[in-house]
């Protein structure tokens, strides 16, 4: 990338400013910020406080990259959304589907119902299909994950059940999406993935591991501490980074996945994982907060955006700093709301990162939530 003299001066000033400003804590949005009077290395961008009126600032334009023709487009099927209709409409631009229909119990049994009709439709469209298994059972169940990881019998039972289900339904592979794992189970989880990877290789199956986004290592972080990027990247065929929920319904208002934050996530990830093994998570949803209130926000699919704009007579704003749209409106109860979401421009900006960082592709959460603008960005990539 070639910068003009003025750009170089601005960049130098930004770097000088970053060195002298105290740094903040790293990790889950609920992690309190920490400051120090002594200079320490900056491991992540400063956490974003609640944003009521995003301010535009001058940005250095990056070199323009494109989305490679052979990059993978992975989309997640869920049984609580109209995933089947969405897939039928946009199958031409989807190369892989992860079917989020299964979960584990503490004994390692794999529960859930196989959506056979959708599975056959995906195969007809020649999409690679993955059995996605979670530890979600009335919430992300840390104890279920721990029981399996710490018990050799339950661990073997889980692996055998996953492989057998894949062979029974002719899945292309397995997608492990276990979240909220205890940080103390970090080594056990990495060992489990290594063993599962070896078993997948023996049965000609591919392995995807979904991991939370982070910009530095914090072994005590209750949400991301259990995930050893380097170890998991060595074992898995594909690492699906959930590069969204920078701001989430349980925290303060802000962008779902600002471009600068996603870049920070990728910079950290590619330092530990081969870039060609990384799938960049793309959110097809937004979040609506009551201004001045942290938490209690409502997530909504992008298919609701047009109705929200019309109902609230709201005007879409664009944040240059986040490369993401937002709206502000007054509710009937007199409260002021701010909602952040994705649109065609914000998705296109993220897709260009695939070419810039030479990633494997993108992963869309989820089928059925994206509106026409979202899918236009994906199909016109």
Secondary structure, DSSP 8 states (H G I E B T S, - for coil): ----HHHHHHHHHHHHHHHHS-----SSTTS-----SS-----S-------SS---------------TT-EEEEEEETTTTHHHHHHHHGGG--EEEEEEEEE-TTS-EE----HHHHHHHHHTT-EEEEEEE-BSSSB-HHHHHHHHH-HHHHHHHHHHHHHHHHHHT-SEEEEE--S--GGGHHHHHHHHHHHHHHHHHTT-EEEEEEE--SS--TT-TTTTT--HHHHHHH-SEEEEE---SS-TTS----SS-HHHHHHHHHHHHTTS-GGGEEEEEE-EEEEEETT--S--EEEEGGGHHHHHHHHT---EEETTTTEEEEEEE-TTS-EEEEEE--HHHHHHHHHHHHHHT-SEEEEE-TTT--HHHHHHHHT-
